[in-house]
Amino acid sequence: MVRVGLSLLLIAALGVSSVAHGFSLTDAQGKVHRLEDYRGRWVLVNFWATWCPPCLEEIPDLVALYEGRRKVMVLGIAMDYRDRETVLKFADQMFMSYPVVFGDQAVSAQFGKLKGLPTTYLYGPDGRLAATRVGPVTQESIERFIDEHSPKNRGAQSPVIPVASAKGQAVRPE
């Protein structure tokens, strides 16, 4: 895959070091996921759609991240879908082992206005929003960000991290 240096803008770098108001998401299995349930872990919330090529490109990396790092929770929020069965079949075909949430306006409103798909929010172990990205992410870029921003490396923070993808982003239809 061709890797192009894009930036994942750190909210903290803008001086907006915000604590999430606490999202509450119910996955396809009926389990409720709240930010506060994952204190001490990194939480990655990814908005995606089955029709979105960059979303499809990043899903294997998110699966690998979820399965490979115990200190990272991944939640996938499916947007713009026709029916839930199609999303579940798609998730099964993509081997999505992380929880899938059926998204709608009420779900996305917990995170603010979505500017496109995919969109990823990364929360630190302290529950603060650490980074956000409109466009695809990779396992490597997220792991590098986490490693550089773990408590033992706090002095090594940089305002941006490279994120790789040649495909850009898909924009949600209005």
TACORLIN-V634646 format. One line per field, one symbol per residue. ss: DSSP state (~ for helix, > for strand, _ for the rest). psi: psi as a letter, one per 20 degrees, with the letter a starting at -180 (. if undefined). burial: # if it has 24 or more other ideal C-beta (glycine too) atoms within 12 Angstrom, else .. Layout:
ss=???
psi=???
burial=???
//
This chain:
ss=_____>>>>>_~~~____>____>>>>____>>>~~~~___>>>>>>>____~~~~~~~~~~~~~~~~___>>>>>>>_____~~~~~~~~~~_____>>>>__~~~~~_______>_>>>>>____>>>>>>>____~~~~~~~~~~__~~~~~~___>>>>______>____
psi=pppporpoppghhikjnqpqinqopprhijpppqgiikpiqqppppprqhjoghghhighhhghgghiohjpppppoprlqgqhgggggghghjkoirpppoqahhghhiiappirqqppppprhijqohqqporqrrgghgggggghjqhijhijqqhqqqqpqiicqqppq.
burial=.....#.#####.....#.#..#.#.##....#.#..#..##########.#.##########.##..#..##########.....#..##..#.#.######...##.##..#.#########.##############.######.###..........#.###.#.##.#..
//
